Amino acid sequence: MKCVRENREKLEKLVRDKKLFIGPFYILQDDFLISLEANARNMLVGLDESYKWGEPVKLGYFPDTFGNMGQAPQMMKQGNMDAVAYGRGVKTTGFNNVVVDEDYTSKYSEINWEGADGTEIFSILFANWYSNGNEIPVNAKRQFRFGIRNLPMRNVMHQRHTFS
């Protein structure tokens, strides 16, 4: 905000209208490369600043860390987070939902992450990581066709969709 003060009102409106979500961190850190103390303070400062603008998002977001700290679930719960989204630390399912049977793999994107102290938090592991969604077309008709062609539809009730 120090750089572009004239955008403050626009940003405040976006936050108020829930079109821009902020927090819970002050900066997007690599939680594995800094101390637990630095992580905790980053969240505390981020939450404090976020409340000045509105309600912070209740999601711990670790998209590109070089691993994950064992206390992340505990810290997220203490910060009143509902869930965590992250990209490393567990091998994701591969492209086309190929499941590999190796150590530290998961065939699911949604898992309960258990921390070092036993605290659990619902977590979303980025399937295909950076490639997650980059092939999805912008056009609604093409999105639908892409989904039918590429997503497994087991145990899903098919509905008829019409596009104008």
Phi, psi and omega in degrees: 000338179291332184278319186230072184298330183294348179268357184304311181297320178299314180295316179301318179295317178299318178294313179301319182278004180058039174256346175226124181255136185237160178081187359276355183262156176284317174231161175273098186266165168265099189297341182277338185262353178241168184287161175300321178300315179296321177298314181296316180293323177300318179290317180298314179294318179299317178295317179301313179293320182297319180296336176293336182260338185155214181265124177289153176295144183262045183228122171283127189237112181231072188286334187215058176263160180267039184133184181223143180287143181296338181267004183304312179301318179298313181296319180295318178296319179294334177269011179063032176282145178271331186200171178229141172239132183210165186242342181229165177114331175226135178289132181278171170296150183277184178301147183059028177059033176287126180260129180254134181265083179225170175298148176058037175244161176219135176273002180241149174273337181253121181219157171269114182273122179258125180278178182300330181266003180096353177295135178245147175217142177297132185226146178244117179266127182294107175292134182061010172046244183295337181275002182291101175095356184287346178262356183286125180294157178281322181294133185299317179298316181292325176301313182299312180298320178300315180298315179299319183287326192247343184259135177295134185247031178295137175056032178242131177284122179281135177241151178276129179246138175239145180236143178270000000 
